């Protein structure tokens, strides 16, 4: 080729490159000589470095570096690296003409002539300040997030790789689970699960669900480093890369044991309230039934007793009457159970020696259970007296022993024992803290499952066959214990027997108990005039018949108001016998009114209830329903205890 033509073509190519370089304004593109002095300058360099071509040509490129980098020899090192390796590339702070700094991406390429001699360097610089600022913001956000996660101690927040190995660990995870980061990172998260859950492959299922649906959420038992369990709320979220590939899981665990316990306590309280309301309603119903039944039995027993006297010479009739009276007495026993359950039975609380009571009942207990069952007793050498009604306690003990016998159809051992125990609040439901005596009856029978145990004290519930149980035995025991400040508790496991415990308060050592006044069985001196007040005409008629049979004169009224009118008209009787449960004016109200107006009139209050404390602010003799003629006669003969 003609040298002249070749020269023109080369000049044309260099011109085009010059035009191209000058057209680029987003990059600083310029040449340095072998010593680092600027030998060319494009508009891009002028735009973000601030120097014009006339100002910078011939100046050393190190002026673009920060004083710290110049002091560290970075410019010379960059040229040496480019000369030796052909290229130098780095990012760092650079300085504009006005002194402001910007973050630059720098490439320096060595330029050689055709003979391989270094003739200079081509330098390309790009301003990445915006990207650097965005990266700094991202870095700060990441650090703030890391500090936030690490600062959370109420939640375990950590990452898992796709296989379920722990890859990060926050302070909350360490506090809740007990592992330090160097102990747990790299370990599989399944170690936090119980053996039962691992056998069910719950950890694997949890990750599969999170990977498939994006999230897994559940509550369950988890295990700490020390082996203790806690109730946890767990969330596992799947983490995906921008291309959609699964890169791991974010796991958040919260210890909600206290919340669960509180909810369970609330549920128990609601259930106990429901049961209490249900039992109160049943108690009111049974108490009302028992009251009405008592009135009927009073009339039946009294009439049968009078009839028996009048046919004393007719043996064939006496047998029928005796059978009828025996049936009526069994009915009276049933009403006592109903009243005991409804806590309306009159109790006579005394200081009771439990060991002596059991000894006195030994023959009766053994006779009641038969030869196939043995009874053993376990009592400490010293046992405090219990505050309870001895008669009702004896009945309750007999009931429990018979139940224990029925639970062992093939025979076995019944153990009756007692112990003193100091209870804290909540140890036994419904009992305050204090000292108690516990009388227990344990059998070796079939035991009860949880459902049967829960229903055991429900009125009319029985596991015995038809005609073999009323379902009122345990409710009666429960009512007696509750009315005397104690509690019946049942403990039972299927095939492991049952233990019934009677908790009774210890008798007050400081309280001096007045022995009950001796009751004489002396008949009243001379005939008396008795005013009989009862809103039930059958009971009133029967009471009048029994009084007249005893030789007394009677007056009658069917309400408190009518009784006061009878008294005002006169004559004033010697004795007033009044039912307690009457509408408008109760027997107690009538007794107080009569006592204030007619202090010489003796008052007998007839009731099957225990609403009135002993004495009840009125001089009144108590007569329990149902009563017979002998008990009526004894009430008339007994002197009144002034309260």
TITI-463028 format. One record per residue (C-alpha): residue number from 0; x negated, y, z. Coordinates in steps of 0.05 Angstrom, whole numbers. Example, Ala and Ser with C-alpha at 12.3 -4.5 7.8 and 13.67 -1.06 7.14 Angstrom:
    k       u       v       w
    0    -246     -90     156
    1    -273     -21     143
# end
This chain:
    k       u       v       w
    0       0       0       0
    1     -24      70     -15
    2     -54      98      49
    3     -17     163      38
    4      50     126      32
    5      35      83      94
    6      18     145     134
    7      83     178     113
    8     123     116     132
    9      89     112     201
   10     102     185     213
   11     175     174     194
   12     181     115     243
   13     149     155     300
   14     197     211     285
   15     257     165     290
   16     231     137     356
   17     221     208     381
   18     292     226     363
   19     317     163     398
   20     278     176     462
   21     299     249     464
   22     372     229     457
   23     369     186     520
   24     389     228     581
   25     404     172     633
   26     332     149     635
   27     267     188     644
   28     222     161     589
   29     152     190     584
   30      79     172     573
   31      20     176     620
   32     -53     176     599
   33     -99     123     630
   34    -111     168     691
   35     -37     179     703
   36     -27     248     674
   37      39     263     638
   38      29     266     563
   39     102     265     539
   40     170     283     569
   41     241     268     546
   42     307     305     563
   43     327     249     610
   44     265     261     652
   45     279     335     653
   46     352     323     673
   47     341     285     737
   48     269     305     756
   49     281     379     743
   50     216     395     707
   51     213     425     637
   52     164     396     587
   53     119     458     591
   54     117     452     668
   55      99     378     673
   56      54     360     614
   57     -16     350     639
   58       6     342     711
   59      -7     278     749
   60      54     233     757
   61      41     223     832
   62      77     289     846
   63     142     250     836
   64     126     206     897
   65     141     222     970
   66      83     245    1014
   67      87     178    1051
   68      79     138     987
   69      21     183     963
   70     -13     175    1029
   71      -5      99    1023
   72     -36     100     952
   73      27      75     918
   74      17     115     852
   75     -53      88     841
   76     -31      18     860
   77      26      21     810
   78     -21      40     752
   79     -72     -13     773
   80     -17     -66     775
   81       9     -45     706
   82     -62     -44     677
   83     -78    -112     706
   84     -12    -149     695
   85      17    -108     639
   86      77     -84     679
   87      96     -54     746
   88     168     -53     770
   89     196     -28     836
   90     250      14     870
   91     238      70     918
   92     248     142     937
   93     224     195     887
   94     222     272     893
   95     254     322     846
   96     225     390     830
   97     271     422     882
   98     245     375     935
   99     307     332     939
  100     298     257     940
  101     332     205     896
  102     329     129     894
  103     295     107     830
  104     284      43     792
  105     215      48     759
  106     182       8     704
  107     110      23     682
  108      84     -15     621
  109      11     -12     599
  110       1      14     527
  111     -58     -14     487
  112     -85       5     419
  113     -94     -48     363
  114    -163     -63     391
  115    -134     -78     460
  116    -160     -16     493
  117    -116      16     547
  118     -92      82     519
  119     -40      99     572
  120      25      78     604
  121      99      81     584
  122     141      98     645
  123     216      90     649
  124     253     116     711
  125     328     109     726
  126     365     147     780
  127     401      95     824
  128     421     141     880
  129     495     127     873
  130     483      52     874
  131     436      60     933
  132     488     101     970
  133     541      48     956
  134     494      -6     980
  135     480      33    1043
  136     554      42    1056
  137     564     -33    1045
  138     506     -49    1090
  139     533      -3    1145
  140     602     -35    1137
  141     572    -104    1141
  142     533     -85    1203
  143     594     -54    1235
  144     634    -116    1219
  145     579    -159    1248
  146     579    -117    1311
  147     655    -120    1314
  148     655    -196    1307
  149     599    -203    1358
  150     634    -155    1405
  151     699    -196    1406
  152     696    -243    1466
  153     769    -265    1469
  154     766    -300    1402
  155     717    -351    1374
  156     702    -324    1304
  157     653    -363    1261
  158     640    -389    1191
  159     638    -460    1165
  160     605    -484    1101
  161     648    -524    1052
  162     631    -589    1089
  163     652    -561    1157
  164     584    -545    1187
  165     578    -483    1230
  166     541    -427    1195
  167     553    -368    1241
  168     573    -359    1315
  169     599    -300    1354
  170     597    -283    1428
  171     670    -303    1436
  172     655    -372    1409
  173     598    -379    1458
  174     642    -357    1516
  175     702    -401    1498
  176     666    -464    1474
  177     602    -459    1515
  178     550    -469    1460
  179     493    -420    1445
  180     482    -404    1371
  181     418    -445    1366
  182     456    -505    1395
  183     514    -505    1347
  184     494    -473    1281
  185     486    -530    1231
  186     530    -577    1271
  187     597    -603    1246
  188     658    -568    1275
  189     693    -634    1290
  190     655    -637    1356
  191     705    -586    1384
  192     762    -636    1374
  193     786    -689    1422
  194     771    -763    1409
  195     845    -774    1395
  196     846    -719    1342
  197     782    -744    1310
  198     811    -814    1305
  199     871    -783    1268
  200     820    -746    1223
  201     851    -679    1241
  202     786    -640    1227
  203     782    -667    1156
  204     857    -655    1145
  205     850    -584    1171
  206     795    -567    1120
  207     833    -601    1063
  208     896    -562    1080
  209     858    -496    1083
  210     823    -511    1017
  211     888    -531     983
  212     936    -479    1012
  213     888    -424    1032
  214     902    -429    1107
  215     910    -480    1163
  216     942    -459    1229
  217     958    -501    1290
  218     955    -505    1366
  219     924    -564    1403
  220     873    -588    1453
  221     800    -572    1441
  222     737    -592    1479
  223     684    -547    1509
  224     610    -564    1515
  225     620    -586    1587
  226     675    -635    1565
  227     734    -595    1594
  228     794    -585    1550
  229     832    -521    1533
  230     894    -507    1493
  231     874    -470    1429
  232     908    -430    1375
  233     868    -444    1311
  234     867    -411    1243
  235     823    -434    1185
  236     821    -391    1122
  237     787    -414    1058
  238     733    -366    1030
  239     723    -364     954
  240     671    -331     911
  241     690    -282     856
  242     691    -340     807
  243     740    -378     850
  244     692    -430     877
  245     700    -449     950
  246     640    -425     990
  247     665    -440    1061
  248     716    -426    1114
  249     729    -371    1165
  250     753    -401    1231
  251     786    -363    1288
  252     801    -398    1354
  253     835    -369    1415
  254     841    -399    1484
  255     916    -396    1499
  256     915    -444    1559
  257     942    -390    1607
  258     996    -370    1557
  259    1016    -443    1549
  260    1017    -454    1624
  261    1059    -391    1633
  262    1108    -414    1580
  263    1113    -483    1611
  264    1125    -450    1680
  265    1179    -406    1649
  266    1211    -467    1616
  267    1209    -504    1682
  268    1239    -445    1719
  269    1295    -441    1667
  270    1308    -515    1673
  271    1307    -512    1749
  272    1355    -453    1747
  273    1401    -491    1700
  274    1398    -552    1745
  275    1409    -509    1807
  276    1470    -476    1776
  277    1496    -543    1752
  278    1486    -575    1821
  279    1518    -514    1855
  280    1579    -521    1810
  281    1583    -595    1824
  282    1573    -582    1898
  283    1630    -533    1900
  284    1674    -582    1863
  285    1656    -641    1908
  286    1662    -598    1970
  287    1733    -578    1951
  288    1752    -649    1934
  289    1723    -673    2000
  290    1763    -621    2039
  291    1828    -641    2006
  292    1811    -715    2014
  293    1796    -703    2088
  294    1865    -674    2098
  295    1897    -734    2065
  296    1855    -782    2107
  297    1873    -745    2170
  298    1946    -755    2155
  299    1936    -828    2135
  300    1893    -847    2195
  301    1937    -811    2244
  302    2001    -841    2216
  303    1971    -910    2215
  304    1948    -902    2287
  305    2018    -882    2310
  306    2049    -937    2269
  307    2002    -988    2300
  308    2025    -968    2369
  309    2097    -976    2350
  310    2090   -1046    2321
  311    2043   -1073    2374
  312    2087   -1135    2382
  313    2086   -1152    2307
  314    2019   -1186    2292
  315    2035   -1196    2219
  316    2043   -1121    2210
  317    1983   -1103    2254
  318    1936   -1139    2205
  319    1962   -1098    2147
  320    1955   -1034    2186
  321    1884   -1052    2208
  322    1865   -1065    2135
  323    1895    -998    2115
  324    1857    -963    2171
  325    1792    -996    2150
  326    1802    -972    2079
  327    1817    -902    2104
  328    1752    -902    2145
  329    1713    -923    2084
  330    1745    -864    2049
  331    1723    -820    2107
  332    1652    -845    2097
  333    1656    -826    2024
  334    1679    -756    2041
  335    1620    -749    2088
  336    1574    -765    2030
  337    1609    -714    1987
  338    1603    -662    2041
  339    1530    -679    2053
  340    1515    -669    1979
  341    1552    -603    1976
  342    1516    -583    2041
  343    1582    -569    2076
  344    1575    -624    2127
  345    1565    -603    2199
  346    1495    -622    2223
  347    1470    -626    2294
  348    1396    -609    2289
  349    1353    -638    2344
  350    1280    -656    2358
  351    1274    -728    2333
  352    1220    -779    2347
  353    1216    -814    2279
  354    1180    -875    2305
  355    1232    -888    2359
  356    1288    -876    2309
  357    1259    -929    2262
  358    1248    -978    2319
  359    1320    -970    2342
  360    1344    -983    2271
  361    1298   -1042    2258
  362    1350   -1096    2269
  363    1402   -1059    2229
  364    1353   -1048    2171
  365    1331   -1120    2169
  366    1403   -1145    2173
  367    1421   -1098    2115
  368    1367   -1123    2067
  369    1369   -1198    2080
  370    1313   -1249    2089
  371    1282   -1243    2020
  372    1254   -1174    2034
  373    1205   -1155    2089
  374    1197   -1088    2123
  375    1131   -1061    2148
  376    1122    -996    2186
  377    1061    -952    2187
  378    1059    -896    2239
  379    1001    -856    2266
  380     985    -858    2341
  381    1009    -787    2348
  382    1066    -756    2307
  383    1102    -690    2320
  384    1177    -689    2330
  385    1219    -672    2268
  386    1275    -621    2267
  387    1335    -658    2237
  388    1402    -690    2251
  389    1386    -760    2278
  390    1452    -791    2257
  391    1447    -765    2186
  392    1373    -782    2182
  393    1389    -854    2203
  394    1443    -858    2149
  395    1394    -830    2097
  396    1340    -880    2118
  397    1389    -938    2113
  398    1410    -914    2044
  399    1338    -910    2020
  400    1321    -979    2048
  401    1382   -1010    2014
  402    1362    -977    1948
  403    1292   -1006    1956
  404    1321   -1075    1968
  405    1365   -1069    1906
  406    1303   -1051    1865
  407    1271   -1118    1884
  408    1321   -1172    1865
  409    1267   -1226    1874
  410    1245   -1200    1941
  411    1184   -1161    1963
  412    1157   -1113    2015
  413    1187   -1047    2037
  414    1140   -1000    2074
  415    1167    -947    2120
  416    1114    -897    2141
  417    1107    -827    2168
  418    1054    -774    2170
  419    1043    -701    2189
  420    1023    -656    2131
  421    1009    -582    2123
  422    1040    -557    2058
  423    1018    -498    2018
  424    1069    -460    1978
  425    1088    -500    1916
  426    1063    -567    1941
  427    1134    -591    1948
  428    1188    -555    1907
  429    1233    -507    1947
  430    1194    -516    2012
  431    1156    -457    2042
  432    1086    -467    2068
  433    1081    -496    2137
  434    1076    -560    2179
  435    1122    -617    2161
  436    1133    -690    2179
  437    1141    -737    2119
  438    1181    -802    2127
  439    1172    -846    2066
  440    1202    -910    2040
  441    1161    -948    1988
  442    1182   -1010    1950
  443    1149   -1058    1902
  444    1206   -1058    1852
  445    1214   -1044    1779
  446    1205    -969    1786
  447    1238    -916    1742
  448    1220    -883    1677
  449    1215    -808    1673
  450    1287    -799    1647
  451    1318    -842    1702
  452    1275    -808    1755
  453    1300    -740    1732
  454    1373    -762    1739
  455    1365    -801    1803
  456    1394    -747    1849
  457    1449    -727    1801
  458    1518    -740    1833
  459    1552    -803    1810
  460    1492    -827    1770
  461    1474    -899    1786
  462    1434    -955    1754
  463    1472   -1008    1794
  464    1529   -1048    1765
  465    1601   -1028    1765
  466    1630   -1029    1835
  467    1561   -1034    1867
  468    1545    -961    1876
  469    1580    -894    1880
  470    1521    -853    1855
  471    1526    -810    1918
  472    1472    -842    1961
  473    1412    -802    1939
  474    1452    -737    1929
  475    1476    -745    2001
  476    1404    -754    2025
  477    1383    -694    1984
  478    1439    -651    2013
  479    1424    -671    2085
  480    1350    -655    2076
  481    1363    -588    2042
  482    1414    -568    2095
  483    1364    -583    2151
  484    1307    -544    2118
  485    1273    -604    2086
  486    1269    -639    2019
  487    1277    -706    1986
  488    1224    -723    1935
  489    1219    -785    1891
  490    1157    -814    1860
  491    1162    -872    1812
  492    1127    -905    1753
  493    1156    -960    1711
  494    1135   -1029    1738
  495    1098    -996    1797
  496    1153    -985    1847
  497    1185    -923    1878
  498    1168    -880    1938
  499    1222    -836    1969
  500    1196    -782    2015
  501    1237    -744    2067
  502    1202    -679    2085
  503    1227    -648    2150
  504    1202    -587    2188
  505    1165    -599    2253
  506    1207    -583    2314
  507    1190    -515    2345
  508    1148    -530    2407
  509    1164    -462    2436
  510    1239    -470    2429
  511    1273    -498    2491
  512    1332    -539    2467
  513    1393    -541    2512
  514    1420    -612    2515
  515    1491    -617    2491
  516    1543    -611    2546
  517    1567    -677    2571
  518    1635    -693    2544
  519    1683    -726    2590
  520    1737    -773    2566
  521    1786    -750    2619
  522    1856    -739    2594
  523    1884    -669    2599
  524    1916    -654    2667
  525    1990    -654    2656
  526    2025    -642    2590
  527    2002    -584    2548
  528    2037    -538    2500
  529    1997    -538    2435
  530    2005    -492    2375
  531    1985    -530    2311
  532    1965    -486    2252
  533    1952    -518    2184
  534    1971    -500    2114
  535    1976    -574    2095
  536    2043    -599    2118
  537    2021    -673    2119
  538    1962    -658    2165
  539    2005    -613    2208
  540    2060    -665    2215
  541    2009    -720    2231
  542    1975    -677    2284
  543    2042    -661    2316
  544    2060    -735    2318
  545    1995    -753    2352
  546    2002    -696    2403
  547    2073    -714    2419
  548    2054    -787    2426
  549    2003    -763    2478
  550    2059    -728    2516
  551    2046    -656    2495
  552    2096    -604    2471
  553    2081    -574    2403
  554    2092    -509    2365
  555    2078    -503    2290
  556    2054    -451    2240
  557    2028    -457    2169
  558    1983    -396    2166
  559    1944    -349    2210
  560    1994    -294    2202
  561    2052    -340    2221
  562    2013    -365    2282
  563    2004    -293    2308
  564    2079    -281    2299
  565    2094    -345    2339
  566    2048    -322    2394
  567    2080    -253    2396
  568    2149    -284    2403
  569    2125    -331    2458
  570    2118    -371    2497
  571    2042    -371    2495
  572    2014    -442    2488
  573    1958    -473    2528
  574    1919    -495    2467
  575    1913    -472    2394
  576    1891    -524    2343
  577    1878    -492    2276
  578    1850    -514    2209
  579    1792    -472    2186
  580    1801    -470    2109
  581    1865    -432    2101
  582    1882    -376    2051
  583    1885    -302    2072
  584    1863    -315    2144
  585    1814    -371    2160
  586    1817    -411    2224
  587    1754    -375    2249
  588    1787    -307    2237
  589    1850    -331    2273
  590    1809    -358    2331
  591    1773    -291    2341
  592    1840    -254    2339
  593    1873    -301    2388
  594    1812    -299    2434
  595    1816    -223    2438
  596    1892    -221    2450
  597    1903    -284    2490
  598    1838    -301    2527
  599    1870    -357    2567
  600    1889    -397    2505
  601    1839    -453    2490
  602    1821    -459    2417
  603    1804    -521    2377
  604    1778    -510    2306
  605    1790    -570    2260
  606    1746    -574    2197
  607    1704    -621    2156
  608    1660    -563    2133
  609    1597    -535    2165
  610    1610    -462    2148
  611    1610    -442    2221
  612    1548    -442    2264
  613    1557    -472    2332
  614    1601    -424    2373
  615    1610    -376    2314
  616    1623    -316    2359
  617    1687    -348    2386
  618    1703    -395    2443
  619    1724    -454    2400
  620    1718    -529    2407
  621    1700    -563    2341
  622    1741    -622    2316
  623    1714    -656    2253
  624    1762    -680    2200
  625    1786    -733    2190
  626    1802    -745    2263
  627    1842    -798    2300
  628    1884    -794    2363
  629    1826    -812    2409
  630    1782    -756    2379
  631    1841    -708    2384
  632    1851    -726    2457
  633    1777    -717    2471
  634    1778    -648    2440
  635    1835    -627    2485
  636    1799    -655    2546
  637    1729    -626    2531
  638    1713    -559    2564
  639    1695    -505    2515
  640    1622    -482    2510
  641    1621    -406    2515
  642    1577    -378    2460
# end
